[in-house]
Amino acid sequence: MGVFIDSIKLRFKQKDILIQLIVINIFIFLVLTCVNLITKLFQIDSISLFEYIAVSSDTGMLLSHPWTILTYMFVHEGLWHILFNMLLLFSFGQIFLTYFNAKNLGSLYILGGLAGAALYMIAFNTIPYYIGMNHPFMIGASASVTAIIFAAAFYKPNLEVGLLLFGRIKIVYIAIFILIIDFVLLGDESNPGGHVAHIGGAILGYIFAKQYLKGKDITRWISRIIDSIANLFKKRSPKKMKVKFKAREEDYNYNQRRKSQSEEIDHILDKIKSSGYSSLNKDEKKRLFDASKK
């Protein structure tokens, strides 16, 4: 167990995006679990908390809390909810990274979550069955994870993975099975928004794979935004500035020495021209000899 934890720590320090996403999700889950426990024990109304972290199909609430289209994809409620999502993310994330880079994974995670939220918003504002549910909140990384699954599955549809009890099976069949389950459960009242969001993520993952096969990366713009935000928080290292300043100082001193030496040699040559080589002293002869060797 200790070796496993040390391995996770090492991969996190090495900025392994897959491990970072899982750690972030687990950390937020633990924090919210503690908060929910406190609110339950002291009978505090916690509905206001969800207004700030969960996405709602209510356009008015979304406009007043626009950040929720991002925060919702890192929030889970219940041990099985986060355990299932993180296991899928870890398993298919490693397959994804076999063919794509870390930026693709992080960007697709966010883009898949946004696609899931978008389809959720559309469905719950246009389909009568969902409109009658009075805009429930939605949380979870399922749409993001589904996007990663479908991206890997339709980029390498013939890739086989081993499943307990089923043996080896093509990854694309797993993706299609997940889509069928979500479609069948669209009328499920226990998690109405979740299944809609999964389909949104699946569509995005499919589009990503097909476009990538054509040489187009639809996550590139998200990667650029993330890089821009990351650069805002980067600070110049004083050590590097010191080294840079020192290098400039050394360059300046070197140039000054070269200039001084050049002037001395010119003076010696002028002396030879006017009085001959025999007029040079021992030190001047040595400097002229050293200069001739360079």
Secondary structure, 3 states (H helix, E strand, C coil): CHHHHHHHHHHHHCCCHHHHHHHHHHHHHHHHHHHHHHHHHCCCCCHHHHHHHCEECCHHHHHHCCCHHHHHHHCCCCHHHHHHHHHHHHHHHHHHHHHCCHHHHHHHHHHHHHHHHHHHHHHHHHCHHHHCCCCCEECCCHHHHHHHHHHHHHHCCCCEEEECCCEEEEHHHHHHHHHHHHHHHHHCCCCHHHHHHHHHHHHHHHHHHHHHHCCCCCCHHHHHHHHHHHHHCCCCCHHHHHHHHHHHHHHHHHHHHHHHHHHHHHHHHHHHHHHCHHHCCHHHHHHHHHHHHC
